[in-house]
Amino acid sequence: MNELRLIVVSGLSGAGKSYTIKCLEDLGFFCVDNLPPPFLPKFVDLCLQSPADIRRVALGVDIREREFLSEFLVIFDKMRHEGYTIELLFLEASEEVLVRRFSESRRPHPLAKDRPVIEGIRMERIQLQPLRDRSDQVIDTSFLSVQQLKEILTRHYVEQHEAKRLQLTMISFGYKYGIPFDADLLFDVRFLQNPQARQELKSLSGEDPKVVSYLLNDPAIGDFLRHLTDLFCFLIPLYEKDGRSYLTIGVGCTGGRHRSVAVVNELSNRLKNVGYEVSVRHRDIQRG
């Protein structure tokens, strides 16, 4: 029973469920989309009995109907109690992004076919909140490209399952665009001198050598980077000892274009130098 790894994919309409299923299929999962919840136990039994040695499965489950949601939660709890390795992935996005996606696709929302799309989005979010609360992983796709979504899925469902060391992800972001949904630790670098105030640096990013040089001249940054590196080197082994397989660190400035980008790049290089594998994502570098 425990040899089968099952990922159940659900979430808000328009948040990327179908694409996520395709990504997991590319990553080696046996995938089925829109499986009715009552069929879940029987489907798992068939996988376990299959001569094809199916051991990694991803299911897209459509549970907008109230009776399906209640039934799914009962089935989900029962299967976990029986020892199945079953994980629940919930996909979501902001109202603004979902409205735009439905507008671009010219499709009605499934819960508001003859009403404004926003009403269906809000109704579905309320209905699926109990499911979101039970999820092992929540991914907000609002600002993710399809490639970034695939990288996240790879990190969470392939690399972390196979790797021996804790997987580190560092995200730069702008506070004015909101805090990253998946950050475990957050650090604010708005105390550093701001390149945005310099006309010759304003149009550049934190990856440009001129911006990096400007920031490195800030008296505060040297001690800050040293102390933060020491803190991570202290914390990471403790997280590993506790059984954590991944850790996401967010570093924010005002717009997410200059200071946070440069600090994330510098910190990731320092952690790589002491032997950690680090993935970097600059969420707002094109927006700040």
N, C-alpha and C positions, 0 to 999 in steps of 0.2 A: 504494500500500500504506500509506504513512504517513498518508494522509488519514483513515483509519478509526481512531477512538478506541474501544478496547474495554476495558470494566471487567468483570472476572470477580469475582462475589460468592460467597463461601463462608463457612464458619465453623461454630460449634457449634450444634447443634439447640436452638431456643428463644432464640437470641441476636438474632433479628430479620431473618433473610435475606429472607423473603418481603416484609416491610414495606419493607426497603431497596430491593428491586426496584421496588415500587410508587412509592416516592419518586423514584427515578431516572427512572421513566417519566413522572412529573409534571414532572420537570425537563427533559424533551425527549429522553431516551434511548429507543431502540428496545429493548424488554426481552423476554427469554425466560427463564422459570424452569425449573429442573430439567433442563437440557440434559445428556445423557450426554457425558462428556469426548471419546469417539472422534468425536463429531459436530462438535466445535469447528472444526477447519480447514475442513470443508465448509460449515458455516454462515457462516463469515467470507467465504469465496469467494462465496457467494450474496449476501451483503450488498454486496460490492464490485461485483457484476455487476447489482445491482438498479437498475431505472430510477427508483426512488423516492428516490434520493440519500440512502441511509442512511449516516450518517457517525459517529454516536454510538450505541454499542451497550452494553447491560449484560446479562450472562448470569448467572443463578443456577445454580451447578453443585453437584450432589449427589455427593460423592466419599467417602462413608463406607466403601464397599467397598475393600479393600486394593488390588485390581488396578486399580480406577479411579484411586486416588490415584497409584500409580506411573506409570500411563499418562498421567495429566494432567500430571505434572511434566515428562515427556519432551516432550509436545506443547507445553506452555508455553514451555520452553526453545527448542524448534525455531522456534516462531513469533516469539519475540523476536529470535532470531538472523537470521531472514529479514526483519526490519525492521518488523514490526507494532508499533503503539503499543498495548500490552496491559498493563493494570494489574491487580493482584490485591488485592482488599479482603477482609479477614478479620474476621468479627464474633465477639465472645466476651462472656461475662458471668461473674460469680462463681458458684460452686456453689450458694450459698444462694439467689441470685436465680433461677437456672435451675430449681432444685427447686420453688421457689414458683410459677414460671410453668407448669411441667408440672402441678402440683397444681391450679392454678386452671383450667387448660384441660381437666383430667381425661383427658389423653392420655398413653399410655405413651411412654417414650423409645424411639426406633427401634432402639437397640442393646441394650435391656434390656426387652423387652416383657413378660416374666414374672418380672422381677427388680426390686429397688428402683431407682428413677430415678437415684439418686446413682451407682450402679455404671455405668450407661450413660453418664452425663456424664463420669465419670473415664476410662472406656475411650475415648470419642470424643476427649477432649482429648489423650490420649497418641497416638492414631492420627493426629490432624491436626496434631501439632506440626511435622512437616517442612513442611507447607503454610503454617503460621503463620510459620515462619522465613523463608519465601520471599516473604511478603506485602509489598506496597508501603505498605499502610495497614492498621493494626489499630485497630478501634473497639470499646471496651468499653461495652456498652449497659446495664450494671448500674444506673446511677443517671440514665439519660437518659430524659426523656419522649419521646414520638413527635415532638413539635415540635422538641425539642433535637437529636434524631437527624437530622431533616430539615435543620436549620440547618447541622449539621456536613457533611452530604452536599453541600449547596448550596455551602458555602464551599470544600470540597476539590475538587469535580468540576465546578463551573460557574464560580464567581467567580474562583478562582485560575487557571483555564485562560484566562479572558478578560481579567482585570485586568492593568494594567501595573505596579502597585505591589505590593509585598509585603503580604499580608494578615495582620494582627495579631489574635491572640485572647488575651484575658487571662482567666484562670480563678482565682477565689478558692476555697479549699478548706480543710478541716480535716485536720490531720495524723492525728488519731485515726481518720479514715475512709480513710486511704491517699492516696498521691500520685497525681495525675491521670496516666492512662496515656499521654496524648498530649503532655505538656508537654516543650518543648525546653529551657526555662530555668526554674529553680525559685528562689524567694526566700522566706525564713523571716522573718515579722514578729512572732514570739512575744516579741521583746525589748521591744515597745511595751507601755505600761500597758494592762491588760486590763479592758474595760468589764464583763466577766462578774462582776468582783468588786464592782461597784456595784449595789446592789439596784434603784435606779431605772432602770438601763440594761440590766439582765440580760435582760429580756424583749424588748428592742428589737433591731434589726439594725444593721449597719454602714451602712445606707442612711438611717437616721434622723438628722436634723440634730443631735439631742442627743448621739448617739454620736460623730458626726463632730467636733463641737465639743470633746468630751472628749478625743478622740485628738489633735486639732490642738494641744491644750495640752501635749502630751508634748514636752519639749525635743528629743527625738531625731528626731521625725518630719519636721521641716522639712528638715534636712540630708539625711536619708535619701531623701526624695522628690526633692530637687534632684539628688543624686548619681546616683540610679537613672535619672532622666529623661535626664541627660547621658550615662549609660552606654548607654541604648537608642538615643539619637540618634547615638552613635558606632557601635554594633554593627549597627543595621538597614541602613544603606547597604552595609556589608560583606557582610551576608547577601544583599542584593539583587544585588550585584556577583557573588556566587558562584552566582547562579541560583536561589536559594530563592524560592518563590512564597508561602510562608506560614510564620509563626512563632508558636508557642503558648507563652505565659508564664504560669507558675503562681505564685500568691502564697498562702502558707499561714500559718494561725495554729492554735490548738489545735482549735477546733470549727468553724471556717469560717463563723462567723456575724457577728462584729464587726470585728476588726482587718483581716483579709484583704479583706473586702468593701469597707470604706472606702478602703483603700490601692489596690485595683484600680480603683475608681471615680475616685479622684483621679489616678492614673497614666494611665488611659485618656483623661481629659479633657485632660491635659497633652500627650499624644501627638497627640490630635486637633487641638489648637491649633497644632501644628507641621506639620500636613498629612497625618497618617497616618489611614487608616481602621482603626478598632479595634472588634472584636466582644467583648462582655463576657458571661461566664457565671459565675454564683454557684452553684457546685455544691452546697454544703452549707448554704446560708443558712436552709433550713427544718429543718435537723437539729441545728445546733450549740447 
